[in-house]
Amino acid sequence: MLGYKVVYTNTAKLFSRLKMAKADGSYLREISKIERQDLLILDDFGLQPLDNHGRSVLVEIIEDRHGNHSTIITSQLPVVQWHEVIGEQTIADYP
């Protein structure tokens, strides 16, 4: 599988890094890199509740990748608890 691009990252660390990228002006470049990966693995989802920034980033990543590339989200929390972690029903129910 030469050329297959995979990124594995801790979800909280990624969201923190993207928050800093917004501050220094590199956010669009960072999001674009994530969008181009063939497989994105977001590990440890839900260890901390999402704030507004985290919710926004999650939706943007999913929207950018939907139908184009694969995304795996791993969590130690049961999926039924994800609504609470995401913290907003509309985003938590996002297809």
C-alpha positions in Angstrom: 0.0 0.0 0.0 2.5 2.6 -1.0 1.3 6.1 -0.8 -1.6 5.5 1.5 -1.6 8.4 4.0 -2.7 7.6 7.6 -2.8 10.0 10.6 -3.2 8.7 14.1 -3.8 11.3 16.8 -5.2 11.9 20.2 -8.4 13.8 19.8 -7.8 16.3 22.6 -4.3 17.0 21.4 -5.5 17.5 17.9 -8.2 20.0 18.9 -5.7 21.8 21.1 -3.2 22.0 18.2 -6.0 23.3 15.9 -7.0 26.0 18.5 -3.4 27.2 18.5 -3.4 27.1 14.7 -6.4 29.5 14.6 -4.4 31.9 16.8 -1.3 31.8 14.6 -3.1 31.8 11.2 -2.2 28.3 10.2 -5.6 26.7 10.8 -6.7 26.4 7.2 -3.4 24.7 6.2 -3.7 22.3 9.1 -7.3 21.4 8.3 -6.4 20.9 4.7 -3.7 18.4 5.7 -6.2 16.5 7.7 -8.7 16.5 4.9 -6.2 15.0 2.4 -5.3 11.9 4.6 -6.7 8.6 3.3 -7.4 7.5 6.9 -7.7 9.6 10.0 -7.8 7.9 13.4 -9.0 10.0 16.3 -8.1 8.2 19.5 -9.4 8.7 23.0 -12.5 10.7 21.9 -14.5 11.9 24.9 -11.9 11.9 27.6 -12.9 15.6 28.1 -16.1 17.2 27.1 -15.9 19.3 24.0 -16.1 23.1 24.1 -17.5 25.2 21.3 -14.2 25.1 19.5 -13.9 21.3 19.7 -17.5 20.9 18.5 -16.8 23.2 15.5 -13.6 21.3 14.6 -15.3 17.9 14.9 -18.1 18.9 12.5 -15.6 20.6 10.1 -13.4 17.5 10.0 -16.4 15.1 9.5 -17.9 17.4 6.8 -14.6 17.7 4.9 -13.9 14.0 4.9 -17.4 12.6 4.5 -17.7 10.5 1.3 -14.0 11.1 0.4 -11.8 9.5 3.0 -12.1 7.2 6.0 -12.3 8.3 9.6 -12.1 6.1 12.7 -13.0 7.5 16.1 -12.0 5.4 19.1 -13.3 5.9 22.6 -13.5 4.2 26.0 -16.9 5.7 26.4 -20.0 3.9 25.2 -21.6 5.7 22.2 -24.7 6.5 24.2 -22.5 8.8 26.3 -21.2 10.7 23.3 -24.1 13.2 23.4 -23.0 14.3 26.8 -19.4 14.7 25.8 -20.3 16.6 22.6 -22.6 18.8 24.6 -25.0 19.9 21.9 -27.8 17.7 20.6 -27.8 19.1 17.1 -24.1 18.4 16.6 -24.2 15.1 18.5 -27.0 13.9 16.1 -25.1 15.0 13.0 -25.1 12.2 10.5 
